[in-house]
Amino acid sequence: MIILCGGLATRLGNLAKTIPKSMVLIEGKPFLEYQINNLKKHSIKDIVLCVGHLSEKIKDYFGNGKQFGVNIKYSDDGDKLLGPIGAVKNAEALLEDVFFFMYGDSYLSVDFQKVYSYFMKYNKPALIVVYKNYDKFDKSNLTIKDNMVIGHREKDAVYIDYGISVIRKKILDIIPKNTFYTTGQFFSNLIKKEQLLAFEAEKRFYHIGDPDALEEFREFIKSQ
């Protein structure tokens, strides 16, 4: 599992001015700790954290992950912004041949092992988990047909990127090193080649990308 924790969190304003977004506290724990505990429930314990902005805050708290029951390695973006896929490329040496990739601000209620098993049935380089969103939790951005993603950012899209993908490492060969590269560029390229599988999640996702969403996740945690 690779988790992107290097974003600048501009939409959170002062809430993430002196800490990374992943370290924003919810009921006394950083958001990333909730993510890690959720992954452990699905038997995922080997984690690579892509860090950048204020990375020492994450490293000081989580260390090698042993006290949280996981194994954590770090890939530091350095001073240059690489974008999500550029950061994954930077971490290439730490990744398995097939790996999960998720955002550092998303909390996901999906069966990770079921997603992995589904992906392994097909000879495709990547899979993205999607949710039938109808613009409810954010702007819908994906069009799906026969379990394949066929459109990105089209007007009639009803699905949204759920926040997690499965990728075969060999596909990273197409990504240039030390270059800013977005998920939009990456997924659009795969869609054009009819190479991006879709797996539909049934339960909604939570995220902390803006203050309203953060408060919504806080209420969700309180209710558990």
Order of alpha helices (4+ residues) and beta strands (2+ residues): beta-beta-beta-alpha-beta-alpha-beta-alpha-beta-beta-alpha-beta-beta-beta-beta-alpha-beta-beta-alpha
